[in-house]
Amino acid sequence: MTSLDTEPHRARLDSLTGLRFYAAFAVLLCHAVPRFAPIPVLSELAEIGAVGVGFFFVLSGFILAWTWRPTDRKRDFWVKRFARIYPLHLMTLLVAVLLSAGVGAYNWTSVVLSVPLLQAWGPEFWRAGGNGPSWSLSVEMFFYLLFPFLIASLMLMTRRQRLVIALVVVAVMAFWNVGYFGLTRLGVPDAAIVSSYTNPLYRTGEFVLGILVAAEFRAGWTPRVGLRAALAAAAGWYVVVAGGNALLAERVGVATLPYGLLDLVFLPASILLVVAAASADLTRVRSGLRSRAHVALGEWSFALYLLQMLVITAVIQVVGNDVPLAAGVGILVGVIVICVALSGLVFRCFERPAERLLRRTLLSRRPVAA
């Protein structure tokens, strides 16, 4: 049985930070390519870019479990996570409302539910307004609430027990996908409530898998997984999944297979990347992902993720929906450059300062013991 550590793990996981940028970039291509440059091959590759969200969820579980200490207080943990995600969420939500108001597109139900991050718990209409990508923060917030009640038990399990939990989680996710796909094919109203892409209960499985991987590392597991080989394998599998999605979706008669199913198929690659990058960081293997540029881009990834639809929406309001393909390619490149540059600016000037200020303010107000 694994002993509980008394000190937090301090190792810098720079390769994992660098990978965060590519996950956010994949989601950006998923949103931008169909709107501006629907080029064959590129479109098929971009179509499944949403699997980057699944990688984020696995990574989130891993990082939180890796840095957890048995002495951590629930209140402090929740305050830190709130300070990490909420200021930028609220800022981008306000900008999204202003952009929607500019074209008279109001969805106040979604906007109101987005404020307390509850929009992922309902049908598509709940998520269709406000800042669309923030539905994943609704999922994250649910996991943050659960984390302090799960972590100690998962850490104290044996390797065999953790393996059984992992297999059960994957089996439940697989059956859930089958059920959801059946509901959508039958045309059941509001089936998106149990979407395998956005439902918080379903996506908690990826968080739990991330925790289990971190628990193995903290128990002394030292996997020999080369980062370059893992990157090549993940990239190859990404191409296979993209090609398979294009072929099967056409046969089934849909634009794309459910994103939750694609995430599940790509899940082994997401876990492999987390394992390989963490192993490289802990053994100090030289990696381009640990360069200063990659680490900076990784730090900007949260802003990149939340800002991308705002930039795309603003650009569409200027250029319209119908642009020639050649011009669309140029616009796509411009959107990418603007998104990355703006994310760096927002990270430095708003996201990081706001997080630090909120942490100092809330953590300084500890309740006084009676």
N, C-alpha and C positions, 0 to 999 in steps of 0.2 A: 504494500500500500504506500502511496506517495506521501511523503511528509510535506506539511505546509511550510513554505518558506517564510522566514521572518523579515527578510529584506526584499525590496522590489528589485526587479531586474533592470539594470541600467544600460545594458548594451544598446548602442545606436543601431537601429534597423534601417540604414540608409537605402539599401537595395529595395526593401519593401516600400519605402517612401517614393523612390523613383518609379516603381511599377504603378503607383497610384495615378500618375499622370497619364499613362497609356490606357488605363481603364477609363478615365474620364474622357480621354481623346476618342476612344472607340464609341462612347455614347454620343459625343459631339458629331462624329461622322454619321451615326445612325440618324440623328436629327437633321443634319444639314445637307447631306448628299441628295436625298430624294427631293428636296425643295429647290436645289440650285443646279445640280449636275448629275442627273440620273443616267450615268454612263454604265454600259454593260460591264460586268465583272466588278467594278468599283461599287456599283449599287448592291450587288449580291453580298459583297464583303461587308459593306456598311450596314446592310439590313440586320445583321445579328450583333451589331455593336452594343446592343443593350445588355449583352452578357457581362459587360463591364460592371454592371450594378451587382451581379452575383459575386464577382470577385471582391468588390467593396465590402459586402456583407461578411464573407469568409474572413477577410483581412481585419474587419472591425472586431469580430469575435477573438481572433488571434491576438491582436494588439492589447485589447482590454484584459485578456487573461494573462498575457505576458507581463504586464505592468502591475497586476493586482497584488495587493498585500493582505494577509489575514487581518491586519490591524486597520484597514481602510474602513471608514465610517460610511454608511449608506448615504447620509445627507451630503457629505463632502463629494462622494462619487457623483451623485445626481447633479449637484451644483456645477461641478467641473464639466460634465457632459452638456448641461444646459448652456453654459457659457461658451462651449465650443461650437455649438451648431445654431443657437437661436438668433444671435444678433444678425448674422448674414442672412439667415432665413427670413427674418422680418424685413430687412432692408430690400431683399430681392422681391418679396411679396408686394411691398408697396410700389416698387417700380413696375411690376407686372400689372398691378391694378391701374396704374397711370397709362401704361401702354394699351391695355384693353379699353380704357375709357376713351382713348383717342380714336378708336374705330367703333365705339358703341357696343362692344362685346362684353356684356356683364354676366357673371355667374357668381352671384353673391353667396349662394350656398357653399360653393367650393372655397371662396375667399374666407368666409367666416369660419369654416371648419379647418382651414389651413392655419389660422392663428394659433389654436391649441394643438396643432399637428394631429388631427383626427381624420384627415381626408382619405387615408388609405383603408378605412374600415367600411366603406360603402361602395355603391355602384360607380361606374365610370364618371357619371355626372358630378360626383363629389370631387373628383380629381381633375376635371377638365378645365377648371378656372384657376385663378391665381398663378403661381409659378409652377408649371407642370412637374418638373423634376423633383419638387419638394415632397412628393408622395413618399419617396424613399426615406425622408427624415421622419415621417410619421411611423414608418416601420422601425427605424433606428430608436426612436423614443420609446416604443413599446419594449424593445430589447433592453434598453438601459434600465427600465423599470424592473425587468426580470433578473438582470445580471447579478445583483448582489445576493439574490436568493438561490441562484444556481451554481455559482462559481466554486464554493467550498466543496460541495458534494462531488462535482465533476473532477476537481483536483485530487480528491482523496481516493478516487476509484483506482482499481488496478488496470493495467493495460488491457487485459481481456475484457473487463467490464466496459471500458471506453470503446473498444472495438465493437462490442455488441450494441452499445448506444448508437454508434455511428451507422451501423448496418440498419438498425431500426429506423433511424432518421431518414436515410436514403430510401428505404422501402416505403415509408409513409409519403415522402415527396413524390415517388414514382406513382403510387396509387392516386394521390391527389391530382396529379397531372392527367391521368387517364379519366378521372371523374370530371375534371373541369373541361377537358376537350369534348367529352360526351355532352355536357350541358350546353356548350357553345354550338355544337353541331345540331342539337335538338332545338336551338333557338330559345332556350329558357330565358325569360326576362331577367335583367340585372344579374346575369351569371357572373359578371365581373366582381361581385362581392366576394366570391371565393377564388378569384384569379390567382393562379400559381405564379404570377409575376408581381402582384402588388399586395396580396393579403398578408398582413403581419404575422398571423399564426403560421402560415406556410413558410415564410422566409426566415422565421426564427431557426429553422433547421440549418441554414447556412451559418448563422451565428454560432450555433452549438457545435457544428463541425470545426469552425475556427478555434473555439475554446478547447476542444479535444486535442487538436494538433498542438496548441500552445502547452497544454498539460503534459503532453508527451515530451516536448522539448524541456520543460521545467523538471521533468522526472529523469532527465539525463539522456534522452534519445539524441543520437548524433547521426542522422541520415547522411549517406554519401550520395548526394544528388547534385550533379554539376549544374550550375546556374545557366551556362550557355546551352547545355543539352536540354534543360527544362524549357528555356525560352524557345528553342527550335521546335521542340515537341508541341508546345502550346500553340505556336504560330501555325504549325502544320495541321494540328487538330482544328484550329479556328477555320482554316481554309476548307477542311473536310466538312465541318458543320455547316459552313456557309453554302457550300455546294449541295449538300444533302437537303438543306432547307429549301433552296431554290427548286430542286427537282421534286421533292415530296409535296411542297406547297402547291405547285402547279397541278400535280395529280389529284390532290384533295380538293382543289378549287378554291384556295384561299391565297391572299397576298403573301402571308408568311405563317409559319407554324407558331403556336403560342410562345411568347417570349419566355414564359416560365419553363416550358419544355426544353427550349434551346439552352436556357441557363443550366438546367439539370444535366443535359448532355455535355455541356462544357465544364461542369463542376469538377470532374477529375483534374482538368488542366488548371483550374483556379487553385485547387488545393496543392497541386504540384508546384505551381509558381510560388505560393506562399512558403512551402517547405524549402524549396531550393534557395529562395532569396534569404529567408531567415537563417538557413544553414551557412550560406556564404557570408552573411553579416557576422554571425557568431564566431566563425572560424577565421574571420578577417581575410577572406579570399578577395583578391583584387577584382573589382567589377566596375564596368562603365556606369552602371546604375548608381554607384556610390559617388559619382562625380558631383561637384558643386552645382553644376547646371541641372543635373537630373534631380538632385535633392530639392533644389529650389522649385522646379516644375512640379514635383510631387507635393510640395507644401502648398502650391497654388491650386491643386487639383479640386479641392472642395469648392473654391470660388469658381473655377472653370466649369464645374458640373452645374452649379446653380445659376451661373450667368449666361450659359450658352443659348437657352431658349429666348432670353430677353434680347440678346443681340440678333438672333435669327428673326424674331418677330419685328424688331425695329427695322432691320434691313428690308424685310418683305414690305413693310409699310412704305418704304422709300422707292423700291424698284418694282414692286408688284409681284404677282405669282407667275406671270408668263414672261420669261426672258429667254432669248436665244441660248442654245447650249454653250457656245463659245464664251458668251458673256457670263453665263452661269458658272463656268469653271473659274473664271476670274473672281467672281463674287464669292464663290466657295473658299478660294484661297484667302481672300480678304477677310471673310468671316472668321476663319481659323486664326489668322494673325491678330485680329481685333480681340477675339475671345481670350487668347493666351496672354496678350499684353494687358488687357483689362483685368484679367484674373490676378496677375502679378501686382498691379497697382492697388486693386481692392484688398488683396491679402496684406500688403504692407501698410496701407493707409487706413483700413477700416477693420478687416477681419481680426487680425492679430491684436491691435490695440483694444478693440471692443471686448475681445475674450479676456484679456488681462485685466481690464478695468472691472468687468463683471465678476470675475473670480475674486479680485481683491475686495470688492464691495460686499458680495454675498458671503464669502468665507470669513470675513472679519466680524460678521454678525452671528457668532456662535451662541446658541442658547446657554444661559448660565445655569449650572447645576444647582439644584435646590439644597 
